[in-house]
Amino acid sequence: MGGGLEQLKGNVLLIMADNSTLISDTGRSLLADSSILDSKVTEISKENIFVRSTSDGEEEMPQIETRVVLIQEAAKCEELLKALEEIKVPYIKTESVEEYEDSESPEIETVFVIPDFQDSVFEGLHKADCRVLGPPIIKHCARKGEPLPFSCRPLYCASMLNLVLCFTGFRKKEELVRLVTLVHHMGGIIRRDFSSKVTHLVANSTQGDKFRVAVSLGTPIMKAEWIYKSWEKRNEIDFCAADEEFRKEFKVPPFQDCMLSFLGFSDEEKKNMEEMTEMQGGQYLPLGDERCTHLIVEENTVTDLPFESSQNLYVVKQEWFWGSIQMDARAGESMYLFEKPASTELKTSVSQLSLNTPNSNRKRRRLRETLAQLTRETDMSPFPPRKRPSAEHSLSMGSLLDISNTPESSATNGETPKSCAKPCKNSTPLLPKQSARWQVAKELYQTESNYVDILTTIIQVFQVPLEKEGQLGGPILAPEELKTIFGSIPDILDVHIKIKEDLEELMINWMESKSIGDVILKYSKDLLKTYPPFVNFFEMSKETITKCEKQKPRFHAFLKINQAKPECGRQSLAELLIRPVQRLPSVALLLNDIKKHTAEDNPDKATLERAIESLKEVMTHINEDKRKTEAQRQIFDVVYEVDGCPANLLSSHRSLIQRLETVALGDDLCDRGEQVTLFLFNDCLEIARKRHKGIGAFKSPHGQTRPPASLKHIILMPLSQIKKVLDIRETEDCHKAFALVVRPPTEQNNLLFSFQMTTEEPPKEDWLKMLCRHVANTICKADAENLIYATDPDSIEVNTKDMDSTLSRASRAIKKTSKKVTRAFSFSKTPKRALRRALMAHNSVEGKNFCTTESYLGGRLASTSSLASVHSPSLISLPSLFEKRSHTLSRSTTHLI
């Protein structure tokens, strides 16, 4: 057979004289770069002609005819014979190659077709540099209607045709030779050096420059098993090794060869990350294990490592972990190395002013300055960024409690400038006081601006990256999933950008006669078009997010990375997407508030009513079946439990978030030490105190079966009025205390409400975060954590000392009794009809007629105490509340004297 093969070598045309070095017994040629040869092969295979060489640039090679020799089993395959007939190539059937040892012709090229590339016949042809093809490549050409490809190497199938592969991390030469040979048999091209032309990197290690470049270019990184499995499918004509569904099973996982440990995470987070590590091909080890290759650190909680790290250990931030999963490849550690934070002095939350002076006025002034300092950062300017304000608009510490950094409006309105407060010694002249209508209009603009920022964040941080073409590792989500999640958010943003611009123009050129309602009416049709499609399918959007996060690790990692960005305020995508659902009811409430502060002769009064009706029309188009009946039932329970609860608490968009039992630490809302219940809703805070037992019981003449209300309404406060939430530090004299810094639109000074929690659940930290989150949602701000401010109790004159002592309880009881007696003997006129009804009710209970002076006085006393518990269901404003409290306190003081 050897002699016959030597004769056949003359019948086979070679492209280049030195190409024989590409195939050798040692396999050295298989590791060489085949790009030079392959570039020539590509051009030749297109026209199925041989390269014409010239002798001295003049003589041309004669045209050579291709002849196919079918050996052994290949000659018996009817499908193969039919394929050769379709491409019009002559063929010869034979059992052995010895039959052609005398056939030597320079005008005929012989192509051998054998079904097995592993037997002795193939080895002999291969060593003789014969052109060898497999049956699948001929069937492939026949199906595509293409001529037989030219290849100086044996070519069995087209599974890796046009694929360019590069190898890295292989230590064993025999394994690499085997892989390269199989790639060539399947039509692939091998490159020694990695470049942008490489389509796949076959890696046995996640180290090295080739791996890093492949990750940065988004080149698929495959296991060696991918080549072996592709070779197993070599007889499938339509099989392609580059098929996404096939190759994703053999991609090198991000954490291959990595052993991870985690530091600074909660137990739940750590468990989740350990499961993700195993899913992504890695292993997790206990903290401090010497085998660990990567230590993942929660940089927000960890300030120092518990041990000295070795040189071989990568100490990286958690962003490296999630980024690797998102890219579906191990990210470079150099960008994510953990650095110990620089030691800086802790910032004091409030000014540590000494309040131990006997001068009470000075103490109150310093308290006001402290509250002003706390709220200064939250007071947003209603205007676009400008140059730094001049000195005449700067504020001193004494004037920070006043809203004075506003534009001049009195000159425009023809009003006489009035100072909001008397400036202190070093203060500059204050700007005139603005109207309540301007204050609420400013709040409308501020919330609109924040809302536009949040919608922009949703699109730029989440939607645009997910829809971007050419993502590393391929698309994270399918187009239909993206459409379900984001819906009409871009259209909603376009409408609100226009609304914001119009409101901005209105606020810059403010006049009381300016129409705010016209701005809403101008875009009412756009709102009607964009909102219902999104709100109606919001639940489906949330479900899609939850499902994709569970089923797609890359999407889970994408959310982890982006939700941690500052512009998201550590809110989840679902929490951000709920803003459009809440926005229209919030705007309607603000428009109602503006209407309350609009004069009857102002033309905008009627316009605002039409604007509110237009928003209601939009909201009626939203699917009412999606309303949460359970939340509504809870609100009704609150209304029944709180005596005098405002009727407007009942609203379709409102839901109860949390109930908290506290004790009042100040005398502003009620007496110090009284039990106060806080009902946190998604947009307001209902504050009620425990009802006092009256001297005479009042019974409804209709005989109600519902149990009497156990609480008494104090105030229903919109969350937008809360400017700061104070986390009061724990001391010996102060435990579980917090405070709210509040400013209503009609007030120029900050008000302080302080409380002490009386229950263990929820924990104070969780309660404060929950409260701030909903305050931020109401004012459309993402950075809810900036609303919490830690402070010392002495700075705001708050303590819980002796709150539970017997003396303190007795003192409070005496104070309550004195107030009741004062009200009972008050000379203020009581309506006769109400007084008569109260006296009759009391008399019917006692079974007596009021014919004597004693019985009359007893009836008088009982009736007034009963009437004191009857309140109008209307919403009590903070200013009227404090006027009432100060009046009551003055009467009690007079009585005690």
MARSEZA-763374 format. One record per residue (C-alpha): x, y, z. Coordinates in steps of 0.25 Angstrom, whole numbers, plus 5000, padded with zeros to 4 digits. Layout:
N
XYZ;...
END
This chain:
897
500050005000;501250095003;501650094988;500350124983;500150244992;501550294987;500950294973;499650354977;500450474983;500750514968;499250524965;498950614976;499150764974;499750844986;499550994988;500851024993;502150954993;502450975008;501050945013;501550805016;502150855028;500750885034;500550735036;501550645042;501750525051;502050605063;500750685062;501650815063;500950875051;499550865058;499950965068;500351065057;499551185053;498751135041;498251275037;499151295025;498751165019;497351185022;497251325016;497651255003;496751145005;495551235007;495751304993;495951174986;494751104992;493751204987;493951164972;494451024974;495751054966;497151024969;498151134971;498851164958;500351184959;501151244948;502551214944;503351334943;502051414943;501651364929;501251214928;499951174934;499551034940;498550954932;497150934937;497050814946;495850724947;495350674960;495050524962;494450464975;494850324979;493850264989;494550164998;493850045005;492550075012;492550215005;492250144992;491050074997;490350205002;489250234992;489050374999;490450414996;490450364982;489150454979;489850574986;491050554976;490150544964;489450674969;490750754969;491250684956;492550624961;492950494955;493250384965;493850244965;493550134975;494650044980;495049954992;496450004993;497350114988;498350014982;497550014969;498050154966;499550134968;499750134953;498750254950;499650374949;499150494942;499450644944;498150684939;497350604949;497150634964;496750514973;495850534985;495650424994;494350405002;494450315014;493350295025;494350275036;495550375040;496150285050;496450155042;497750115036;497250155022;497150295026;498450305033;499150255021;498450355012;498750465022;500250435023;500250435007;499650575007;498450534999;497150614999;496150545008;494750585011;493650525019;492250485014;491550595022;492250705015;491850655002;490450645006;490550785012;491050844999;489950774991;488850835000;489450974999;489650954984;491150994986;492450924980;493350844988;494150924997;495650924996;496450885008;497950835009;497550765022;496550655023;495150715024;493950625030;492850725032;492450865033;492050875047;493050985050;493151045036;493551195037;493851185052;495251235057;495751175070;496851205079;497351125091;497851165105;498151095118;498450955112;499650885119;499650755112;500150755098;499450625094;498050685098;498350815090;498750735078;497450645078;496550775080;497250845068;497150725059;495650715062;495450865059;496150845046;495350725042;494050805045;494450925036;494951015047;496151115047;497251125058;497951245062;499151245071;498951395076;497651445080;497051565072;495651625069;495551515057;495451405067;494051355069;494251265080;495251245091;495451105096;495951115111;496451015121;496751135131;496151265134;497551325136;498351395125;498351505115;497551435105;496451415115;496351555119;496351605105;495251505101;494451555113;494551705109;494151675094;493051585098;493551465091;492951335095;493851255104;493651105103;494050975110;494850875102;493650785104;492950875093;493850815082;493750675087;492250685087;492250755073;493050635068;492050535073;490950615064;491850615052;490850525044;489750625046;489650705033;488950825039;489750835052;490550955055;491450965067;491251115068;489751095071;489351175083;488551065089;489650965088;490851045092;490251105104;490350975111;491850975109;492251115112;493251135123;492451185135;492951315142;493451245155;494151125149;495451095157;494951195167;494751175182;493951285189;493751335203;492851445207;492951555218;491951655223;490651595217;489451555224;489151415226;488051415215;488951495205;490151405208;489251275205;488751335192;490151365188;490651235191;489551165183;489951265171;491451225173;491151075171;490151105159;491251185152;492351075154;493051115166;493151065180;492951145194;493851125206;493751165220;494451305224;495951285226;496151165218;497451165211;496951095199;496051225196;496451295183;495451415185;494851485197;493551555194;493351675203;492151765206;492851895205;491751975211;491851895225;493251845225;494351945229;495451845232;495851705229;495851605241;497151545236;498351575228;498051545213;499151465205;499751505192;498951395185;497551445190;496751545183;495951635192;494851695184;493551765185;492251695183;492051775170;493151675164;492251555168;490951615161;491751675149;492351535146;490951475146;490351585138;491451575127;491451425128;492951425129;493951445141;494251595142;495551655144;495851675159;496751795157;495551885155;494851835168;495851825178;495451855192;496151965199;496051995214;495252125216;496152245221;495952275235;495152405237;494452465249;493052435250;492152545246;491252605257;489852595253;489352725259;490052845265;490552815279;490052945285;490052955300;488652965305;488952975320;488753125321;487653185330;487153265319;485953195313;485853285301;487253255297;487053105298;485753115289;486553195279;487653095279;486652985277;486053055265;487453065259;487652925261;486352885254;486652985243;488052915241;487352785240;486452825229;487252925221;487852805212;486452755209;485852895205;486052885190;486053005181;484853005171;485753065160;486753005151;488253015155;488753155154;490053225159;490353235174;489353325181;489853465184;490053505199;488753575199;488053445198;488853365208;488253325222;488753335236;488553225246;487453315252;486653315240;486753175235;485453135240;484753225231;484553195216;485253315210;486153265199;485053295189;484853385178;484353525179;482853515177;482253635185;482653735175;481953655164;480753645172;480753785177;480753735191;481453805203;482753725207;482653665221;483753605228;483453455232;484253465245;485053565253;486553545249;487553515259;488753605261;489653555250;488553525240;488353595227;486953655223;485953545220;485153525207;483653545208;482753435213;482153355201;480653315201;480153175204;479753155189;481253185185;481753085195;480852965190;481153005176;482552995179;482352855185;481652815172;482852865164;483852795173;483152665173;482952675158;484452695156;484752575165;483752485158;484452525144;485752485150;485252355155;484652315141;485952365135;486652265144;485752155141;486052175126;487552205126;487952105137;487051995134;486351995121;487452045111;488551955116;487551835115;487151875101;488551905096;489051815085;490351745086;490251715101;491451635107;490951495108;489751525099;488351585102;487951575117;486451575114;485551545102;484851665095;483551625100;483951625114;484551765113;483251815107;482451745118;483351805129;483551955124;482251975116;481952115113;482952175123;483652255111;482352315107;482052355122;483352415123;483152505110;481852555116;482452595129;483652655124;482752755117;481852775130;483152805138;483652905128;482352975128;482252975143;483753025144;483353145135;482153175144;482953175157;484153255151;483153365147;482153345158;480853425160;479653385168;478853395156;479653295148;478853175145;479353045150;478152965145;478353005131;479752925131;479052795135;477852815125;478852845114;479352705115;478152625120;477952555107;479352505107;479252455122;477952385118;478652315106;479952275114;479552235128;478452135127;479352035119;480452035129;479652035142;478651925137;479851835134;480651875146;480451745154;480851665141;482151755141;482451715155;482151565153;483151575140;484251635149;484051535160;484051415150;485251465142;486051495154;485851345159;486051285145;487151365140;488351385148;488951495139;487651575141;487751555156;489251605155;488851725147;487851765157;488751755168;489851845161;488851955157;487951955169;489151985177;489452115169;489252245176;488252295166;487352175170;487352215185;487552065188;486152035183;485751915174;485351925160;483951885164;483851995175;484352095165;483252055155;482152075165;482352225164;481452245152;480352165159;480452265171;480752395163;479352435158;478652425172;479752505178;479652615167;478152615170;478352635185;479352745182;478352815173;477252805183;478252865193;478552985183;477053005181;476853015196;477853135196;477353195184;476453325185;475053315181;475253425171;476453355165;476153305151;477053185154;475953135164;475053075153;476253035145;476752955156;475452885158;475452845143;476852795144;476552705156;475352655149;476252615137;477152545146;475952465152;475552435138;476952375135;476852295148;475452235145;476052175132;477052095141;476551955144;475751965157;475851815159;477351825163;476951905176;477351835188;476151805196;476951765208;477551895209;476251965208;475651875219;476851915228;476552065226;475152045230;475551985242;476452105245;475252195243;474452115252;475552115263;475852255263;474752355268;474752475259;475552415248;475452505235;474552445225;475552475214;476452365219;475652275211;476252275197;476452165186;477952195185;478252185200;478752065207;479152045222;480652015223;480852005238;480252025252;481152075263;480852095278;481652205285;481652305296;481752455293;483052525298;482552665296;481352755299;481152795284;480152685279;479652645293;480052645307;481452585310;481352435314;480052405307;479852285299;479952315284;479652225272;480252255259;479652195246;480552205234;479952205221;480652205207;480352365206;479952415220;480152385235;478952385244;479252415259;478252385270;478352375285;477652275294;476252325298;476052375312;474852325320;473852435322;473252475335;471852445328;471752335317;471052375305;470152275298;469552285284;468052295285;468052195273;468752085281;469952045272;470551905273;471951945268;472951955280;473252105284;474452165278;475752135286;476552255280;476352395278;476752475265;477852575267;478352605253;478452545239;479752585233;480252575219;481552505218;482052625209;482052715221;483152625228;484452685225;485352605234;485252475242;486152485255;486752355260;487052395275;488252325280;488052225292;488552285305;488352255320;487152355320;486652325306;486152195300;485452155287;485152305284;485052375270;484452505265;483852565253;484252705248;482952755241;482652885233;481252905228;481052995215;480453115224;481553105234;482953175233;483553105245;483952955247;483152875257;483652765265;482852635269;483552535278;483152395282;483552275290;483252135284;482552045294;482651915286;483751825282;483251805268;483551865258;484951905262;485252045262;486252045251;485251965242;484152065246;484952185242;485452135229;483952095226;483452235229;484552305221;484352215209;482852255208;483252395211;484252385199;483152325190;482152435193;483152545189;483752465178;485152455183;486052335182;486952355193;486052315205;487252295214;487652445214;486352475221;486852405234;487752485243;488352425256;488452525267;488652535282;487452555291;488052675298;488152745285;486652745283;486252745298;485652605298;485752495309;484952375313;485352385328;484252355338;483252335327;482752205334;482952245349;481752255358;481952405361;481952435346;480652355344;480052425355;480452555350;479852535337;478552485343;478452615351;478752695339;477652625331;476652645342;476952785343;476752805328;475352735329;474952815341;475352945334;474552905321;473352875330;473353005337;473753085324;472953215321;473053185307;471653175300;471153035297;470153025286;468753005293;468252895284;469552815286;469552845301;468052805302;468352675295;469552645304;468752675317;467552585312;468452465309;469152485323;467852495330;467252375323;468452295328;468352345342;466852325343;466652465349;466052595345;466852725346;465952795356;467052835366;468352915365;469152795368;468552705357;468752825347;470152845351;470452695350;469752695336;470552815332;471852745336;471452615329;471052685316;472252775314;473152655316;472352575306;472352685296;473852695297;474052565291;473152605279;473952655267;473752695253;474252595243;474952705235;476452695234;477052785245;478252865240;479552875249;479353025251;477953015256;478452895265;479552975272;478553095274;477653005280;478652945289;479253075293;477853125297;477552995305;478953005312;478653155316;477353115322;477953005330;479053095335;478053205339;477153095347;478353045354;478753175359;
END
